[in-house]
Amino acid sequence: MAVTTIQWVKDHIKLIDQTRLPHDIVYIDCHDLKTLWDAIRRLSVRGAPALGVAAGFGVMLGVKDFPGASQDKFARQVRQVCDYIGSSRPTAVNLFNALDRMKAVLERNPGASVAQWKRLLKEEAFLIYEEDRQVCRSMGRWGASLIHDGEKVMTICNAGALATVDYGTALGVFYAAQEQGKIFSVYACETRPLLQGARLTAWELMKARIDITLICDSMAATVMRDKRIAAVFTGADRIAANGDAANKIGTYSLAVLARHHKIPFYVVAPRSTFDLSLQSGAQIPIEERDASEVRGFNGQVAAPRTVKVFNPAFDVTGNRLITVIITEHGIIKPPFTRNISRVFGKKPKSCRAYP
């Protein structure tokens, strides 16, 4: 992608304002934590891997001007910065994993000076950034093996370069397949209520010259049946130890429809999206957002202003509906509890399946 999602420029964070796409390419310069927190909360920057990078850079931003040489005060400020960034959105575990990595820098180097800690935190933040670039490319190559010439595939929300720093998760599979010379087409669900599929995925794939057709979310079943969809590819924001996966609201519906139509359902996510401390998807915190997002869009009201609204930003797809999970380490097949543990080297507790 020619547009950079997020980067560190001199002494601040620069990120594309995804709420302005597809019509305007506008960047936000985050010189303070409040600006970054607001950008995360209103989805100017979004997507689990990109939020992890934002968290790493956010810690840099929050401590770069720390005065003095007190280790205790500096460590306290790092913890406060991490708590503040972590309060922005609850579901994407990449954000919290990145914050944990930044705090661990201090724990691994207890004898370092404040100046050395600052340098080490910067190195860790840029390592998180570079790792995201590399793992997305690796996931793309693994996933591309599941796409064949002439096939039609489906996706939801935006799991592309805009959700990461370079290539994407689910859309990274499409980019890799295209680079391998495969000819295929994509049906993208619009993804209500904020239209990430319509605004972002359609924009990305058109720029990449990948054949894309946009559909309303409610058209998915008909398209699966009549257009002979070969596979569904989605990203994820948090995956439990048993393979239950939280992703943008509507993903669970697609998985149910895919099962009915005997279509493979593939989840594409890096190790940083797995939360092995959770036994199942029933424990994943689900963000609920403002009612105004459902009542209208972009300032236009489409429903009674006082109608009650339920607006969860994510849903959980149970592992029984997932065909495989594609990671940078390879393709994980069922049984997920055992095989996730094998791949990532940590034995999770026994867990029940999410319904």
N, C-alpha and C positions, 0 to 999 in steps of 0.2 A: 504493500500500500504506500502511496506517495505521501499520505498525511500521517504525521506522528501523533499518537494518542496522548502520550505524556512524556515529559523529559525534564531533567534538571538543567537549568540555564544559569550559569554564574552563581547566583545566590538565592534562587527561588525555583518554584515549580511552574512549568508552563504546560497547560493541557488544553486540548480541544474541547470546546463547549458543545457536547453532543446534543443538547436540547435545541441547538440552532440548525442542526442538520435535518434534511439534505440541502436546504436552500442557501445557507450561509456557513462559511468556514471561519469561525471566530475562535480565538484563543483567550484563555483566562490566565493571567499571571498571578500566582498565589505567593504573595510576599509574607503572609501571616497564616497562622493555623485556622483562624475563623473563616478565611476565604476558602481554604481547602476543605474544611468541614462542610461548608455550605455547598461547595461543588459536588462533594460526594453525596450529600443528602438529597439534592435536587436532581441528581443523575447527570450532571454535566460530565462527570467521569463515572463509568459504571463497567460492569463485567468483573467477575471474580479475580482473574489474574491482574487486571489493571488496578483494581483496588488494593491488591497486595503491594504493587509497586508504589502506588500513591501513599500507602502507609509507611513504607520504608523511607521515601523521600520526605514524608511529613515529619518523621522524627528528626531528620536532618534539619528541616526548617525550624522545628521547635526548639532546637538546642544550639543552633549556629551562633547566636549572639549571647550565649550564656557567659556572664562575667565571672571572674575569679577562678580559684583553683580548688574549691572545696569539693571533694569527691561525693560526700554525703548529699550536699545540695544538688549537685549535678545529677546523681542517680535518682533523687527525688523528682527532679524536673523531667527526666526521661520517663519515669513511671506516670507522671501526671499527663504528659504529652500523649503517651500510649493510651491511657484511659480516655482522654478526650477524643482522639481519633476513633477509637473503638466504639464510642457512643453514637457514631454517625449512622451506621446501618448494621443490623444484627445477624444477617443470614450468611453472607459470603465469608466462609472461613479463611480464605486466602488473606483477607485483611488482618485477621487476628493471628494467623500463622506468621505473617511478616512482622507484626508488632512483637510477638514472642521472640523472633529471631533477633530483633534489634535489642530487646532487653537482655537477651542471652550474651550479647557482645560484652556487656559490663560484667556479667557473672563469670565469663571465661577469662577475663583480664582484670582481676581485682587489684592488681598492683599498678595499673596504668594511671597516668596523669589525666587530667581533664582534657588537655590538648590531644593526648594519644587516644582517649576515648572518642573524641570528635572525629579523628581521622579514621578509626576503626569502624565507627557507625557509618561514615560515608562509604567506606569500602563495602560494608555489608549491604547497604541500600543499592549500590550499583551492581553488586552480585545478584541480588534479587531481580533487578532489571534484566541483566544479561541472561540469567537462568531462564526467565520467562521466554525470551527470544528463542533460546535453544530448545526448550521442551516443546514449544509450539511447533517448531519445525519437525521434531521427532514424532509428535503425535500425528501430524499431518501425513508423514510417510507411512506410519502404521495404518492409519485409517484409509488412506488411498487404496490400499489393497482390497478394500471392501466395496469399491466402486468399479463398475465395468462399463465398457462402451455402450452407448445407447440407452442407459438407464435414466430413470427419473427419480429424484430423491426429494425429501422434504426436510425443512428445518423450521425452527421457531425462535423468536427473539433475535438477538444479535450475539453470536459467539465467534466474532471475527477479529480483525485487526483492531477495531475500535474497543473491543473488550479485553485486549491484551496490549502488548507494546509493539507487536510486529506482524503477526501472522494469523492468530486466532486459534480456537480449539476446534469446534465443529466446522467452521468455515475454513480453517486451516487444512482440513481434510480435502475440501473442494479445491483449494489453491494447489495443494500437492498433486491431486489427480489431474488438474489442468496442466501442470508442469510436466507430468508424465505423458501428455499427449492424449489423454482420455477425453472422449466426447460424451457429455451428459448434460442434463438439465435439472434445475432446482425449482421447486415450488416453496415459496417462503410465506409463512403465516404472518399476517399483519401485526399480531401480538398486542391486543388491547390490554390495558387502557392507554398506554403511552406509545404504542406503535413503533417499538424498536425494530420489528421486522420490516415494516413499511418504510420507515425513515432511514434506518441504518443498514440493515442487511441488503435491501434492494440497492441502495446507493453504493455499498461496497462491491457487490457482485457485478453491477453494471460497470463500475470503473475497471474491474478486472476482466470484463468481457466474458463473463460466464453467463450462460443462458438462464435467465431467471424469470419466473412468473409469480406475481404477487397475488395472494388470495386472502379473503377474510378468514378469520379463525373458524367460523362456523361452516366453512366450505371444505374443511379437511377430510371429512368422511367421504363425501362425494368424489373429491379428487383422488383419494386413495383407491376407491373402487373403479372409477371411470378412466383414470389416467394411468392405472397400473404402476403405482409408486413402488419402487424396488426396496427402499430403505428410508428410515427416518434418522437423522443425525441431530443431536442436541448437545449443548454444553451442560454445565452444572455449577452450582454455587456452593454446595456442600454435599459430600457423600459419606454416609455412615459406614461403620465397620462391616455391615452385612450387605453393602451395595445399594441400599436405598438412596435415592438421589434427589436433592432439592434443586429446582431450576425455576425459571420464570413461569408464572401462573399460566396454565394452559398446556404445559408439558405433560402432566399426568393424563389429561384428556387425549392427547395424541398417542400416548403409550397404550391406552385402553383401545383406541381405534385401530392402532397398528396390530395389536394382538387379535382383534376380531377379524382383520383382513389378512392375517398371517404374513405381516410385513416385519422384517427385522427392525429392532429399535436399538440404536447405538448411542451411548453416552460418551462424550469426549471430554476428558478432564485430566489435569496434571496431578501429581502427588500432593501438591499444596492445597488441593480442593478436598482431599480426604480428611475426615475427622474421625480417627480411630478411637477417640475417647467416647464416642456415641455408639451405643449398641445398635440402634436402628433409627430410621427416619422419623419415628414418633418423637424423638428428642431434639430434632433440629428446630431452632427458633425461627418462626416465620414472621417476617416484617409485614405490618399492616400500614398502608399509606393513606394519605389524605383523601377524603371523599370527593373532593373537587376533581380528582383525576378521572373518576368514573362518570361524574355528572356532565363532563364536557372535555374539551381539549383545546389547548392553545388559545385560551381566552373565550372560546365559544361554548355557551351552555347548551346542552342537548337534552337535559332532563329537568324535572321540577327541582328548584333550588334547595328544597327542604326534604327531598326524598331520602330515606335511610339508605346507606351504602355499606357494603362489605367489600373491602379492597385489600385482600392479601396479595403481596407482591410475588409470592412464590408458592409452589405446591410441591408435594413429594411423590415421586414415582417409586413404587415398591419394587424390590429387586426381581420379583417374579415376572415383571413386565419388561425387564431389560435383557436384551440378547447378549451384549458384551459391553464392557467398559474399555475404552481406548485411552491408554496413558502413554507417557514418554518411555515407559519401561516395556511396553508391549500391549497386547490385547488380553484383557482379563475375562475369562469365561466363568459361568457358574460351575460349581457352587461358590458364590462370591465371598462368603465369610472365610472359607478356607483359602481361596486363591488370592484374595486381597492380602491376607496375612502372609502368604508365601512370597508374594511380590515385594511387599514393603517391610517384611521382616519383623512384624510386631503381631503377636497373637492377641486378637481381641477377645473380650468376654463373650460368653454364649449370648445369643440375641434372638429375639423373636422377629418374624417377618413383618414388614409394614403392610397393612391391607391394601 
